[in-house]
Amino acid sequence: MVRVAKTLERAAYSSAARIVVLSDSFRENLLAKGVEVAKIKQIYNPATRPVRSQPRDRGRIDRRRVLTMGNVGLSQGLGAIVREFEANEALDRLGARFVIAGDGVAAPQVQEEIRSDRVTLTGVVSGERLEQELQQAAVAVVSQRYEGAEFNVPSKLMNFMGYGIPVVASVREDSEVARILRASGAGWVADSRHPEAFAAKLAEVLVQEDELERRGEAGREYALRHFKLERVADSFEALLESVVSGGRGECLTSPDVAPRTRLSAMRSPRWPS
């Protein structure tokens, strides 16, 4: 069965005119399998919430509020993150609060690590409550803990950057999350093998208000170019047109490219939502 699956995989790569990947690590995996570089195009998943066209209202931001959201699963490693957050004396002195807006199979484990009212595990929240949290957060947290290959980019990263919230990530140094944060200037990276280093980095950056604002804005501008739904649709349409025409054109990624007329037609009332 494994041999058959590998044969089908190679056949699919060989017959495809283009292959879309979500990350550089996925691209490297395909290149290692002998896929022609000209076939591979990288297009990120879009943000699942609207990317803000303007910065957040600074008056609504709680300068000591830290947020993560979404699935509370095993791969997030949030139990260790919470434990080190609670244990870090600098974060305690700052009065930092950590809100985990979500639920999942690891929620009981995370709950066991909560020792004070400075950490809140909300469970699933309404869209209105989540919007409030996104407006108030000074810093967002993205955490991943993988032992093997890692190809995905959690959608929360796109949403945090789209809101202009600077990110402190506890991830592998060579992960796609780390690469995006470094390329965009949208936050900081701490090695996920050392959750205590994450807590120390968080305490360090929470007092840097000007830098938090600068990195949050850098993330929002990057999201406008790469994670906005219309931009992703434009990139896929350019790719499909390239395949139809037999060309090798690059995907549209520049923010200066005007929206395509066909996409405008698709948004008209005559198309189903």
N, C-alpha and C positions, 0 to 999 in steps of 0.2 A: 504493500500500500504506500509506503514511503517513497519507493522508487517511482511508482506511478504518479504520485503527487508531484515529485520533482520534475518528472518528464512533462507533465501538464504545465507546470510553472515555467519551465524553459520555453515550451512551445508558445505560451501566452506572451512572454517577453519578446520572442523572436518575431511573432506575427504582428505585434502592435506597432502602429505608426508613432505613437507617443505613449509615454507612461508618466502619470502625474504622481508625485510624491509629496508628503506633508512636511518632510524635514531633510536636512542635510545627511543625517545618519541613515535615513532610508535610501537616499541617493548613493551613499557610499556602499551600502549593502548590495544594491543592484550593480554598481560598477564592479564590485568584487566577484559578482556572478557572471561577468562578461557582457553586461548590457551596454550597448552603444551609448556613449555620453550624449549624443545629439538627440536621442529619443526621450531623454529624461527632462521633465519640467517640474519645477517646484512651485506649488501653489498652496498657501496655508488655508486651513479652514477659517471661515469668517467668524467674527465675534457673534455670539448668540444674542447680545443686547446691542442697542444702537451705539455706534461710536460717536462720542460727543463732538460737536463742531466747535464748542467753546469750552474753556476751562471751567472746572467746578467752582461754586461759590465758596471762597476761602472762609467766609464767616460761618459756614456750616460744618467745617472740618474740626473734628476732635483730635487735637495734636497728640493724644496718647492712646488712640484707638487703633488696634491692629485687627485685620479681617482676613479670614479665608472662607471659601464657600464651596459648595458642591458635594461630591461624593466623599464620604468618610470611609475610605477603604483601606485595605492592607498596604497597598502600594504608596499611599501618602505618608506613611510613617508618622502620623500626627500624635501618637502616644508619646513618643520620645520628644517631639517638638513641645508638647504641652508640659512635660516633665521638666525640661530645661528652661522653659519660660517661667514656670513657677519658682524654680530654684535660683534664677539669676537675680542677684541682689540689686544690680543697677536698674533693672526693669521694675523691681519692687519699689525702689526709691522714687522712680519716675511716676509711679502710679499707672503704668501701662496696663491696658485691658485688651484681652485677646478674645475675639468673637469668632466662633466656628459656626457658620450658617449652613447647616447641612446634616446629613444622616447617612448611615451605611453600616456595613457588617462590622467595621472596627469601632463603631460608636461606643459600645460598652467598655472596650479597652481604653479609649480616650477618656471616658467619664471617670474611670478609676484613677487616672493621673491628675484630675482636677482637685486641688487642695484649698482653693480660695475662691472668693467672688471675683477675682481678676480674670478668670477664664469662664466663658459661657459657651456651652454647646446647645444651640437653639433647637436642633432638629430641623425638619423641613419648614420653611417660612413662606409667607405670601410674597407675591411680587412687590407689593407696596412696602413691606418690611425690608426686603432685600434692597430695594431702591434707597431706602433711608440709610441702610448700612453702607452702601456704596458712596453715598454723598458724605457720610461722616468719617469714613476711614482715613487715617493719616498714612498708613502703610498697609499693603496687601502681602499675604504670604502664599507662595506656591511651593509645595513640597512633593518630592518624588523619591522613592527608594526602590531601585531596581538592582538585581544582581546580574542579569544578563543584558541582551541587546535592548535598546530603547529607541522607538521610532516616533512615538506620538508627542503631541504638544497639548497639554490640558487646556480646554476652552476657557477656563477661568483666567489664564494669562492674557488671552485676547481681550476678555471683558475688563479686567483690571486696567490694562493699558488703554483701552478705549475710553475709560472714564478718567484717565489722567491720574491714576493712583500709582505711586511708585511701589516697586515690588522688591521684597527680600525673598530670595529663593533658596531653599535647602534642597539641592539637587546634585547630581554628578557634575563634575567640572567640565566634562565633555558632552553634556546633554544638549539637546536642542533648546531647552528653556534657557540654559546658561548662554548659549550662542546668541539667542534673540536679545536677551537683556544686555549683553555686551555690545552687540551691533547697534542697538537702539539707544543705549544709555539710559534705559528706563528703570534701572535698579541695581541691586547688589546680589552676588552669588556666594553662598556658603556651602562647603562640601557636606553632602548629606550623611557621610560617614561619621561626622562629628556634630551632632545636634547642639552641643554646648557652644560651638563656634557660631551657629545660627543665632542663638540667644544673645551672644555678645555683640554680634553685628547689628542686631535689631536695636539693642540698647544704644549703640554708637550712633545710628542714623536717626533715631527718633528725636534727637535734640538738634538736628541740622535742618531747620525749617526751610531755609533758602534752597538747600540742596534737594530736599524732598520735593519742593515745588518744581525745580528745574528738571529733575528726572521724571516726575509725573508728566510734565508737559512734553518731554522728549518721547515718552511712551505713547502719549495720545497722538502726536504727530506721526509716529511710526504706524500706529494702528489705522490712521486715516489713509495711509498709503498702501497698507498690506492686508488689513483685517476687515475693512468695511465691506459689507455684503455686495454692494454694487461694484467695488473694485475686484472682488473675487470673481463675480459673474463676468466682468469685462475680460479678465485673464482667461477664463475658460472659453469664452466666445472667440477670443483671438486664437487660442490653441486649436479649436475645432475648425475655424476658417483656414488655418495654416494646413491642417490635415487634408481638408477638402481640396485646397489649391495645390497640394503636393509640395508646399514650401517648407522651409525650416525656420520660420520666423520665431522670434522670442515672444514670450507672453507679455502682455501689457502690465507694467508695474508702476509706471510713472504717474504721479498725482496730476500731471498736466494733461493726460489723455482725456479727451472729452467722452462722456458717456455715449454708448453706441445707440444708434437709432432703433435697432431691433430690440434692444433691451428696454428702451422707452416704450415701444409698442407693447411689449410683454407686460408692462406695468399698467396699461390702460384698462378701463373697466370691462372691455370685452373679453379679457382673459380671466379665467377662474383664479381665485386666490389660493 
